[in-house]
Amino acid sequence: MTANERIEKACVDAKEKLHQLDIEPTIQAELEYVIASYRYDKNPIGLYEIAEKAYRVLLVHKEKYPKSVSKKMVEDIEKAIKTK
C-alpha cells in the first residue's frame, strides 16, 4: 500500500468512526470533502491536514471512552500521517 493509499484509507476509516460515534460533524464534512478532492486530483495534502484533526479528536475520545475507538485505528491513522 502506498503512502497516498494509506492516508486515504485512514481518512475514510476516521470519517466512518466519527459518524458512528455521532461526533464532530464539521470534521466529518471536511474529511468527506478532502477524500473526494483527493480522488479527483490525487493531491493528498488535504488528507494529511484533516487526518491530523480527526486523529486528535479520536485520541481524546478514546481516552474518555476506551472501548469506543480501537487502538489499531488510532495507530493506523498515526502511521498514515507520519508517511507525509
C-alpha positions in Angstrom: 0.0 0.0 0.0 1.4 3.4 -1.0 1.5 6.4 1.4 -1.3 8.0 -0.5 -3.5 4.9 -0.3 -2.7 4.6 3.4 -3.7 8.2 4.2 -6.8 7.9 2.1 -7.9 4.7 3.9 -7.1 6.4 7.3 -9.3 9.3 6.4 -12.2 7.1 5.2 -11.9 5.0 8.4 -11.8 8.1 10.6 -14.9 9.6 8.8 -16.8 6.4 9.3 -15.8 6.2 13.0 -16.7 9.8 13.7 -20.1 9.2 12.0 -20.6 6.1 14.0 -19.8 7.9 17.3 -22.0 10.8 16.1 -19.3 13.4 17.0 -17.6 16.2 15.1 -19.9 16.8 12.1 -17.6 19.6 10.9 -14.6 17.2 10.7 -16.7 14.6 9.1 -17.7 17.1 6.4 -14.1 18.2 5.9 -13.0 14.5 5.6 -15.7 13.9 3.0 -14.5 16.9 1.0 -10.8 16.1 1.1 -11.4 12.5 0.2 -13.5 13.5 -2.8 -10.9 16.1 -3.7 -8.1 13.6 -3.5 -9.9 11.1 -5.6 -10.3 13.8 -8.3 -6.9 15.4 -8.3 -4.6 12.9 -6.5 -3.2 15.6 -4.3 -3.1 14.2 -0.7 -2.2 17.4 1.2 -5.7 18.0 2.4 -6.0 14.4 3.6 -3.0 14.9 5.9 -4.3 18.1 7.3 -7.7 16.8 8.2 -6.4 13.4 9.2 -4.4 15.2 12.0 -7.6 16.9 13.2 -9.5 13.6 13.2 -6.6 11.8 14.9 -6.6 14.3 17.8 -10.4 14.0 18.2 -10.3 10.2 18.2 -7.4 10.1 20.6 -9.3 12.3 23.1 -12.5 10.3 22.6 -10.5 7.1 23.2 -9.2 8.5 26.5 -12.7 9.2 27.7 -14.3 6.1 26.3 -11.5 3.5 25.8 -13.7 0.8 24.1 -15.2 3.2 21.6 -12.2 3.6 19.4 -9.7 0.7 18.7 -6.1 1.1 19.4 -5.3 -0.2 15.9 -7.4 2.5 14.3 -5.6 5.2 16.2 -2.2 3.6 15.4 -3.1 3.3 11.7 -4.1 6.9 11.4 -0.9 8.0 13.2 1.2 5.8 10.9 -0.5 7.2 7.8 0.0 10.8 9.0 3.7 10.1 9.5 4.2 9.0 5.9 3.8 12.6 4.8 
